[in-house]
Amino acid sequence: MMQLDISPLTVLATLALGLMVMVTGGVAYLTAADWRDRRREAREQREKRKR
């Protein structure tokens, strides 16, 4: 059996990459949610003006 030689630096770099991916995904989600909410509010305002 082969033993993997993983350095602490590799572990930290992998952890940092994973955290960056999570933060980027969170920012993308929040941006999309904000865009969707602004579109919905604009649509509701247009419907109110039509009445």
C-alpha distance matrix in Angstrom:
0.0 3.8 6.5 9.7 12.8 15.6 19.0 21.8 23.9 21.5 21.7 25.4 26.0 24.2 26.2 29.4 28.9 28.4 31.6 33.5 32.8 33.9 37.1 37.9 37.6 39.9 42.4 42.5 43.1 45.8 47.5 47.5 48.9 51.6 52.6 52.8 54.9 57.2 57.8 58.6 61.0 62.7 63.1 64.7 67.0 68.2 68.8 70.9 73.0 73.8 75.3
3.8 0.0 3.8 6.4 9.4 12.4 15.7 18.8 20.6 18.3 18.8 22.5 22.8 21.3 23.6 26.5 26.0 26.0 29.1 30.8 30.3 31.8 34.7 35.5 35.5 37.8 40.1 40.3 41.1 43.8 45.3 45.5 47.0 49.6 50.5 51.0 53.1 55.3 55.9 56.9 59.3 60.9 61.5 63.1 65.3 66.4 67.3 69.3 71.3 72.1 73.8
6.5 3.8 0.0 3.8 6.4 9.3 12.5 15.4 17.5 15.6 15.8 19.5 20.3 19.0 21.0 24.0 23.9 23.9 26.8 28.7 28.5 29.8 32.6 33.6 33.9 35.9 38.3 38.7 39.6 42.0 43.7 44.1 45.5 47.9 49.1 49.7 51.6 53.8 54.7 55.6 57.8 59.5 60.2 61.7 63.9 65.2 66.1 67.9 70.0 71.0 72.6
9.7 6.4 3.8 0.0 3.8 6.0 9.5 12.5 14.2 11.9 12.4 16.1 16.6 15.3 17.5 20.4 20.2 20.4 23.3 25.1 25.0 26.5 29.1 30.1 30.5 32.6 34.8 35.3 36.3 38.7 40.2 40.8 42.3 44.6 45.7 46.5 48.4 50.4 51.4 52.5 54.6 56.2 57.1 58.6 60.6 62.0 62.9 64.8 66.7 67.8 69.5
12.8 9.4 6.4 3.8 0.0 3.8 6.5 9.9 11.5 9.9 11.0 14.3 14.9 14.5 16.8 19.2 19.5 20.3 22.8 24.4 24.9 26.5 28.7 29.8 30.6 32.6 34.5 35.4 36.6 38.7 40.2 41.1 42.6 44.7 45.9 46.9 48.8 50.6 51.7 53.0 54.9 56.4 57.5 59.1 60.9 62.3 63.5 65.2 67.1 68.3 70.1
15.6 12.4 9.3 6.0 3.8 0.0 3.8 6.6 8.3 6.5 7.2 10.6 11.3 11.0 13.0 15.5 16.0 16.8 19.1 20.8 21.5 23.0 25.1 26.3 27.3 29.1 31.0 32.0 33.2 35.2 36.7 37.8 39.3 41.2 42.5 43.6 45.3 47.1 48.4 49.7 51.4 53.1 54.3 55.7 57.5 59.0 60.2 61.9 63.7 65.1 66.8
19.0 15.7 12.5 9.5 6.5 3.8 0.0 3.8 5.3 5.3 6.6 8.9 10.0 10.9 12.6 14.4 15.6 16.9 18.7 20.2 21.5 23.0 24.6 26.0 27.4 29.0 30.6 31.9 33.4 35.1 36.5 37.9 39.4 41.0 42.4 43.8 45.4 47.0 48.5 49.8 51.4 53.0 54.4 55.9 57.4 59.0 60.4 61.9 63.6 65.2 67.0
21.8 18.8 15.4 12.5 9.9 6.6 3.8 0.0 3.8 5.4 5.0 6.2 8.6 9.9 10.5 12.2 14.2 15.3 16.4 18.2 20.0 21.1 22.4 24.2 25.7 26.9 28.5 30.2 31.5 32.9 34.4 36.1 37.3 38.8 40.5 41.9 43.2 44.9 46.6 47.9 49.2 50.9 52.5 53.8 55.2 57.0 58.5 59.7 61.5 63.2 64.9
23.9 20.6 17.5 14.2 11.5 8.3 5.3 3.8 0.0 3.8 5.4 5.1 6.0 8.5 9.8 10.4 12.2 14.1 15.2 16.3 18.3 19.9 20.9 22.3 24.2 25.6 26.7 28.4 30.1 31.4 32.6 34.4 35.9 37.2 38.7 40.4 41.8 43.2 44.9 46.4 47.7 49.2 50.9 52.3 53.6 55.3 56.9 58.2 59.8 61.6 63.4
21.5 18.3 15.6 11.9 9.9 6.5 5.3 5.4 3.8 0.0 3.8 5.5 5.1 6.1 8.5 9.8 10.5 12.2 14.2 15.2 16.5 18.4 19.9 21.0 22.5 24.3 25.7 26.9 28.6 30.3 31.5 32.9 34.6 36.1 37.4 38.9 40.6 42.1 43.5 45.0 46.6 48.0 49.5 51.0 52.5 54.1 55.5 57.1 58.7 60.2 62.1
21.7 18.8 15.8 12.4 11.0 7.2 6.6 5.0 5.4 3.8 0.0 3.8 5.5 5.2 6.1 8.6 9.9 10.6 12.3 14.2 15.4 16.6 18.3 20.0 21.2 22.6 24.4 25.8 27.0 28.7 30.3 31.7 32.9 34.6 36.2 37.5 38.9 40.7 42.2 43.4 45.0 46.7 48.1 49.4 51.0 52.8 54.1 55.5 57.3 58.9 60.6
25.4 22.5 19.5 16.1 14.3 10.6 8.9 6.2 5.1 5.5 3.8 0.0 3.8 5.4 5.0 6.0 8.5 9.8 10.4 12.1 14.2 15.2 16.3 18.1 19.8 20.9 22.3 24.1 25.5 26.8 28.3 30.1 31.3 32.7 34.4 35.9 37.2 38.7 40.5 41.8 43.1 44.8 46.4 47.7 49.1 50.9 52.4 53.6 55.4 57.1 58.8
26.0 22.8 20.3 16.6 14.9 11.3 10.0 8.6 6.0 5.1 5.5 3.8 0.0 3.8 5.4 5.1 6.1 8.6 9.9 10.5 12.4 14.3 15.3 16.4 18.3 19.9 21.0 22.4 24.3 25.7 26.8 28.5 30.2 31.5 32.8 34.5 36.1 37.4 39.0 40.6 42.0 43.4 45.0 46.6 47.9 49.5 51.1 52.5 54.1 55.7 57.6
24.2 21.3 19.0 15.3 14.5 11.0 10.9 9.9 8.5 6.1 5.2 5.4 3.8 0.0 3.8 5.4 5.1 6.2 8.7 9.9 10.7 12.4 14.3 15.3 16.6 18.4 20.1 21.1 22.6 24.5 25.8 27.0 28.6 30.3 31.7 33.0 34.7 36.3 37.6 39.0 40.7 42.2 43.6 45.1 46.7 48.2 49.6 51.2 52.9 54.4 56.2
26.2 23.6 21.0 17.5 16.8 13.0 12.6 10.5 9.8 8.5 6.1 5.0 5.4 3.8 0.0 3.8 5.4 5.1 6.2 8.6 9.9 10.6 12.3 14.2 15.4 16.5 18.4 20.0 21.1 22.6 24.3 25.8 26.9 28.6 30.3 31.5 32.9 34.7 36.3 37.5 38.9 40.7 42.1 43.4 45.0 46.8 48.1 49.4 51.2 52.9 54.5
29.4 26.5 24.0 20.4 19.2 15.5 14.4 12.2 10.4 9.8 8.6 6.0 5.1 5.4 3.8 0.0 3.8 5.4 5.1 6.1 8.6 9.9 10.5 12.1 14.1 15.2 16.4 18.2 19.8 21.0 22.4 24.2 25.6 26.8 28.5 30.1 31.4 32.8 34.6 36.1 37.3 38.9 40.6 42.0 43.3 45.0 46.6 47.9 49.5 51.3 53.1
28.9 26.0 23.9 20.2 19.5 16.0 15.6 14.2 12.2 10.5 9.9 8.5 6.1 5.1 5.4 3.8 0.0 3.8 5.5 5.1 6.2 8.7 10.0 10.5 12.3 14.2 15.4 16.4 18.3 20.0 21.0 22.5 24.3 25.8 26.9 28.5 30.2 31.6 33.0 34.6 36.2 37.5 39.0 40.7 42.1 43.6 45.1 46.7 48.2 49.8 51.7
28.4 26.0 23.9 20.4 20.3 16.8 16.9 15.3 14.1 12.2 10.6 9.8 8.6 6.2 5.1 5.4 3.8 0.0 3.8 5.4 5.2 6.3 8.7 9.9 10.6 12.4 14.4 15.4 16.5 18.5 20.0 21.2 22.5 24.4 25.8 27.0 28.6 30.4 31.7 33.0 34.7 36.3 37.6 39.0 40.7 42.3 43.6 45.1 46.9 48.4 50.1
31.6 29.1 26.8 23.3 22.8 19.1 18.7 16.4 15.2 14.2 12.3 10.4 9.9 8.7 6.2 5.1 5.5 3.8 0.0 3.8 5.4 5.0 6.1 8.5 9.8 10.5 12.3 14.1 15.2 16.4 18.2 19.9 20.9 22.4 24.2 25.6 26.8 28.5 30.2 31.5 32.8 34.6 36.1 37.3 38.8 40.7 42.0 43.3 45.1 46.8 48.5
33.5 30.8 28.7 25.1 24.4 20.8 20.2 18.2 16.3 15.2 14.2 12.1 10.5 9.9 8.6 6.1 5.1 5.4 3.8 0.0 3.8 5.4 5.1 6.0 8.5 9.8 10.5 12.1 14.1 15.3 16.3 18.2 19.8 21.0 22.4 24.2 25.6 26.9 28.6 30.2 31.5 32.9 34.6 36.1 37.4 39.0 40.7 42.0 43.6 45.3 47.2
32.8 30.3 28.5 25.0 24.9 21.5 21.5 20.0 18.3 16.5 15.4 14.2 12.4 10.7 9.9 8.6 6.2 5.2 5.4 3.8 0.0 3.8 5.6 5.1 6.1 8.6 10.0 10.5 12.2 14.3 15.3 16.4 18.2 19.9 21.0 22.4 24.2 25.8 27.0 28.5 30.2 31.6 33.0 34.6 36.2 37.6 39.0 40.7 42.3 43.7 45.7
33.9 31.8 29.8 26.5 26.5 23.0 23.0 21.1 19.9 18.4 16.6 15.2 14.3 12.4 10.6 9.9 8.7 6.3 5.0 5.4 3.8 0.0 3.8 5.5 5.1 6.2 8.7 9.9 10.5 12.3 14.2 15.3 16.4 18.3 19.9 21.0 22.4 24.3 25.8 26.9 28.5 30.3 31.6 32.9 34.6 36.3 37.5 38.9 40.8 42.3 44.0
37.1 34.7 32.6 29.1 28.7 25.1 24.6 22.4 20.9 19.9 18.3 16.3 15.3 14.3 12.3 10.5 10.0 8.7 6.1 5.1 5.6 3.8 0.0 3.8 5.4 5.0 6.2 8.6 9.8 10.5 12.2 14.2 15.2 16.4 18.3 19.9 21.0 22.5 24.3 25.7 26.9 28.5 30.3 31.5 32.8 34.7 36.2 37.4 39.1 40.9 42.6
37.9 35.5 33.6 30.1 29.8 26.3 26.0 24.2 22.3 21.0 20.0 18.1 16.4 15.3 14.2 12.1 10.5 9.9 8.5 6.0 5.1 5.5 3.8 0.0 3.8 5.4 5.1 6.2 8.6 10.0 10.5 12.3 14.2 15.4 16.5 18.3 20.0 21.1 22.6 24.4 25.8 27.0 28.7 30.3 31.6 33.1 34.8 36.3 37.8 39.4 41.4
37.6 35.5 33.9 30.5 30.6 27.3 27.4 25.7 24.2 22.5 21.2 19.8 18.3 16.6 15.4 14.1 12.3 10.6 9.8 8.5 6.1 5.1 5.4 3.8 0.0 3.8 5.5 5.1 6.1 8.6 9.8 10.5 12.2 14.2 15.3 16.4 18.3 20.0 21.1 22.5 24.3 25.8 27.0 28.6 30.3 31.7 33.0 34.7 36.4 37.8 39.6
39.9 37.8 35.9 32.6 32.6 29.1 29.0 26.9 25.6 24.3 22.6 20.9 19.9 18.4 16.5 15.2 14.2 12.4 10.5 9.8 8.6 6.2 5.0 5.4 3.8 0.0 3.8 5.4 5.1 6.2 8.5 9.9 10.5 12.2 14.2 15.3 16.4 18.3 20.0 21.0 22.4 24.3 25.7 26.9 28.5 30.3 31.6 32.9 34.8 36.4 38.0
42.4 40.1 38.3 34.8 34.5 31.0 30.6 28.5 26.7 25.7 24.4 22.3 21.0 20.1 18.4 16.4 15.4 14.4 12.3 10.5 10.0 8.7 6.2 5.1 5.5 3.8 0.0 3.8 5.4 5.2 6.1 8.6 9.8 10.5 12.2 14.1 15.3 16.4 18.3 19.9 21.0 22.5 24.3 25.7 26.9 28.7 30.3 31.6 33.1 34.9 36.8
42.5 40.3 38.7 35.3 35.4 32.0 31.9 30.2 28.4 26.9 25.8 24.1 22.4 21.1 20.0 18.2 16.4 15.4 14.1 12.1 10.5 9.9 8.6 6.2 5.1 5.4 3.8 0.0 3.8 5.5 5.1 6.2 8.6 9.9 10.6 12.2 14.2 15.4 16.6 18.4 20.0 21.2 22.6 24.4 25.8 27.2 28.8 30.4 31.9 33.4 35.4
43.1 41.1 39.6 36.3 36.6 33.2 33.4 31.5 30.1 28.6 27.0 25.5 24.3 22.6 21.1 19.8 18.3 16.5 15.2 14.1 12.2 10.5 9.8 8.6 6.1 5.1 5.4 3.8 0.0 3.8 5.4 5.2 6.1 8.6 9.9 10.5 12.2 14.2 15.4 16.5 18.3 20.0 21.1 22.5 24.4 25.9 27.1 28.7 30.5 31.9 33.6
45.8 43.8 42.0 38.7 38.7 35.2 35.1 32.9 31.4 30.3 28.7 26.8 25.7 24.5 22.6 21.0 20.0 18.5 16.4 15.3 14.3 12.3 10.5 10.0 8.6 6.2 5.2 5.5 3.8 0.0 3.8 5.5 5.0 6.1 8.5 9.8 10.4 12.2 14.2 15.2 16.3 18.2 19.9 21.0 22.4 24.3 25.7 26.9 28.7 30.5 32.1
47.5 45.3 43.7 40.2 40.2 36.7 36.5 34.4 32.6 31.5 30.3 28.3 26.8 25.8 24.3 22.4 21.0 20.0 18.2 16.3 15.3 14.2 12.2 10.5 9.8 8.5 6.1 5.1 5.4 3.8 0.0 3.8 5.5 5.2 6.2 8.6 9.9 10.6 12.4 14.3 15.4 16.6 18.4 20.1 21.1 22.7 24.5 25.9 27.3 29.0 31.0
47.5 45.5 44.1 40.8 41.1 37.8 37.9 36.1 34.4 32.9 31.7 30.1 28.5 27.0 25.8 24.2 22.5 21.2 19.9 18.2 16.4 15.3 14.2 12.3 10.5 9.9 8.6 6.2 5.2 5.5 3.8 0.0 3.8 5.5 5.1 6.1 8.6 9.9 10.6 12.3 14.3 15.4 16.6 18.4 20.0 21.2 22.7 24.5 26.0 27.3 29.3
48.9 47.0 45.5 42.3 42.6 39.3 39.4 37.3 35.9 34.6 32.9 31.3 30.2 28.6 26.9 25.6 24.3 22.5 20.9 19.8 18.2 16.4 15.2 14.2 12.2 10.5 9.8 8.6 6.1 5.0 5.5 3.8 0.0 3.8 5.5 5.1 6.1 8.6 9.9 10.5 12.3 14.2 15.3 16.5 18.4 20.1 21.1 22.6 24.6 26.0 27.6
51.6 49.6 47.9 44.6 44.7 41.2 41.0 38.8 37.2 36.1 34.6 32.7 31.5 30.3 28.6 26.8 25.8 24.4 22.4 21.0 19.9 18.3 16.4 15.4 14.2 12.2 10.5 9.9 8.6 6.1 5.2 5.5 3.8 0.0 3.8 5.4 5.1 6.1 8.6 9.8 10.5 12.2 14.2 15.3 16.4 18.4 20.0 21.1 22.7 24.6 26.3
52.6 50.5 49.1 45.7 45.9 42.5 42.4 40.5 38.7 37.4 36.2 34.4 32.8 31.7 30.3 28.5 26.9 25.8 24.2 22.4 21.0 19.9 18.3 16.5 15.3 14.2 12.2 10.6 9.9 8.5 6.2 5.1 5.5 3.8 0.0 3.8 5.5 5.2 6.2 8.7 10.0 10.6 12.4 14.4 15.4 16.7 18.5 20.1 21.4 22.9 25.1
52.8 51.0 49.7 46.5 46.9 43.6 43.8 41.9 40.4 38.9 37.5 35.9 34.5 33.0 31.5 30.1 28.5 27.0 25.6 24.2 22.4 21.0 19.9 18.3 16.4 15.3 14.1 12.2 10.5 9.8 8.6 6.1 5.1 5.4 3.8 0.0 3.8 5.5 5.2 6.2 8.7 10.0 10.6 12.4 14.4 15.5 16.7 18.6 20.3 21.4 23.3
54.9 53.1 51.6 48.4 48.8 45.3 45.4 43.2 41.8 40.6 38.9 37.2 36.1 34.7 32.9 31.4 30.2 28.6 26.8 25.6 24.2 22.4 21.0 20.0 18.3 16.4 15.3 14.2 12.2 10.4 9.9 8.6 6.1 5.1 5.5 3.8 0.0 3.8 5.4 5.0 6.2 8.6 9.8 10.5 12.3 14.3 15.3 16.5 18.5 20.2 21.7
57.2 55.3 53.8 50.4 50.6 47.1 47.0 44.9 43.2 42.1 40.7 38.7 37.4 36.3 34.7 32.8 31.6 30.4 28.5 26.9 25.8 24.3 22.5 21.1 20.0 18.3 16.4 15.4 14.2 12.2 10.6 9.9 8.6 6.1 5.2 5.5 3.8 0.0 3.8 5.4 5.1 6.1 8.6 9.9 10.5 12.3 14.3 15.3 16.7 18.6 20.5
57.8 55.9 54.7 51.4 51.7 48.4 48.5 46.6 44.9 43.5 42.2 40.5 39.0 37.6 36.3 34.6 33.0 31.7 30.2 28.6 27.0 25.8 24.3 22.6 21.1 20.0 18.3 16.6 15.4 14.2 12.4 10.6 9.9 8.6 6.2 5.2 5.4 3.8 0.0 3.8 5.5 5.1 6.2 8.7 9.9 10.6 12.4 14.3 15.5 16.8 19.0
58.6 56.9 55.6 52.5 53.0 49.7 49.8 47.9 46.4 45.0 43.4 41.8 40.6 39.0 37.5 36.1 34.6 33.0 31.5 30.2 28.5 26.9 25.7 24.4 22.5 21.0 19.9 18.4 16.5 15.2 14.3 12.3 10.5 9.8 8.7 6.2 5.0 5.4 3.8 0.0 3.8 5.5 5.1 6.2 8.7 10.0 10.6 12.4 14.4 15.6 17.2
61.0 59.3 57.8 54.6 54.9 51.4 51.4 49.2 47.7 46.6 45.0 43.1 42.0 40.7 38.9 37.3 36.2 34.7 32.8 31.5 30.2 28.5 26.9 25.8 24.3 22.4 21.0 20.0 18.3 16.3 15.4 14.3 12.3 10.5 10.0 8.7 6.2 5.1 5.5 3.8 0.0 3.8 5.4 5.1 6.2 8.7 9.9 10.6 12.5 14.4 15.8
62.7 60.9 59.5 56.2 56.4 53.1 53.0 50.9 49.2 48.0 46.7 44.8 43.4 42.2 40.7 38.9 37.5 36.3 34.6 32.9 31.6 30.3 28.5 27.0 25.8 24.3 22.5 21.2 20.0 18.2 16.6 15.4 14.2 12.2 10.6 10.0 8.6 6.1 5.1 5.5 3.8 0.0 3.8 5.4 5.1 6.3 8.7 9.9 10.7 12.6 14.8
63.1 61.5 60.2 57.1 57.5 54.3 54.4 52.5 50.9 49.5 48.1 46.4 45.0 43.6 42.1 40.6 39.0 37.6 36.1 34.6 33.0 31.6 30.3 28.7 27.0 25.7 24.3 22.6 21.1 19.9 18.4 16.6 15.3 14.2 12.4 10.6 9.8 8.6 6.2 5.1 5.4 3.8 0.0 3.8 5.4 5.1 6.3 8.7 10.0 10.8 13.0
64.7 63.1 61.7 58.6 59.1 55.7 55.9 53.8 52.3 51.0 49.4 47.7 46.6 45.1 43.4 42.0 40.7 39.0 37.3 36.1 34.6 32.9 31.5 30.3 28.6 26.9 25.7 24.4 22.5 21.0 20.1 18.4 16.5 15.3 14.4 12.4 10.5 9.9 8.7 6.2 5.1 5.4 3.8 0.0 3.8 5.4 5.1 6.2 8.7 10.0 11.1
67.0 65.3 63.9 60.6 60.9 57.5 57.4 55.2 53.6 52.5 51.0 49.1 47.9 46.7 45.0 43.3 42.1 40.7 38.8 37.4 36.2 34.6 32.8 31.6 30.3 28.5 26.9 25.8 24.4 22.4 21.1 20.0 18.4 16.4 15.4 14.4 12.3 10.5 9.9 8.7 6.2 5.1 5.4 3.8 0.0 3.8 5.4 5.1 6.3 8.8 10.3
68.2 66.4 65.2 62.0 62.3 59.0 59.0 57.0 55.3 54.1 52.8 50.9 49.5 48.2 46.8 45.0 43.6 42.3 40.7 39.0 37.6 36.3 34.7 33.1 31.7 30.3 28.7 27.2 25.9 24.3 22.7 21.2 20.1 18.4 16.7 15.5 14.3 12.3 10.6 10.0 8.7 6.3 5.1 5.4 3.8 0.0 3.8 5.5 5.2 6.4 9.1
68.8 67.3 66.1 62.9 63.5 60.2 60.4 58.5 56.9 55.5 54.1 52.4 51.1 49.6 48.1 46.6 45.1 43.6 42.0 40.7 39.0 37.5 36.2 34.8 33.0 31.6 30.3 28.8 27.1 25.7 24.5 22.7 21.1 20.0 18.5 16.7 15.3 14.3 12.4 10.6 9.9 8.7 6.3 5.1 5.4 3.8 0.0 3.8 5.5 5.2 6.8
70.9 69.3 67.9 64.8 65.2 61.9 61.9 59.7 58.2 57.1 55.5 53.6 52.5 51.2 49.4 47.9 46.7 45.1 43.3 42.0 40.7 38.9 37.4 36.3 34.7 32.9 31.6 30.4 28.7 26.9 25.9 24.5 22.6 21.1 20.1 18.6 16.5 15.3 14.3 12.4 10.6 9.9 8.7 6.2 5.1 5.5 3.8 0.0 3.8 5.4 5.5
73.0 71.3 70.0 66.7 67.1 63.7 63.6 61.5 59.8 58.7 57.3 55.4 54.1 52.9 51.2 49.5 48.2 46.9 45.1 43.6 42.3 40.8 39.1 37.8 36.4 34.8 33.1 31.9 30.5 28.7 27.3 26.0 24.6 22.7 21.4 20.3 18.5 16.7 15.5 14.4 12.5 10.7 10.0 8.7 6.3 5.2 5.5 3.8 0.0 3.8 5.5
73.8 72.1 71.0 67.8 68.3 65.1 65.2 63.2 61.6 60.2 58.9 57.1 55.7 54.4 52.9 51.3 49.8 48.4 46.8 45.3 43.7 42.3 40.9 39.4 37.8 36.4 34.9 33.4 31.9 30.5 29.0 27.3 26.0 24.6 22.9 21.4 20.2 18.6 16.8 15.6 14.4 12.6 10.8 10.0 8.8 6.4 5.2 5.4 3.8 0.0 3.8
75.3 73.8 72.6 69.5 70.1 66.8 67.0 64.9 63.4 62.1 60.6 58.8 57.6 56.2 54.5 53.1 51.7 50.1 48.5 47.2 45.7 44.0 42.6 41.4 39.6 38.0 36.8 35.4 33.6 32.1 31.0 29.3 27.6 26.3 25.1 23.3 21.7 20.5 19.0 17.2 15.8 14.8 13.0 11.1 10.3 9.1 6.8 5.5 5.5 3.8 0.0
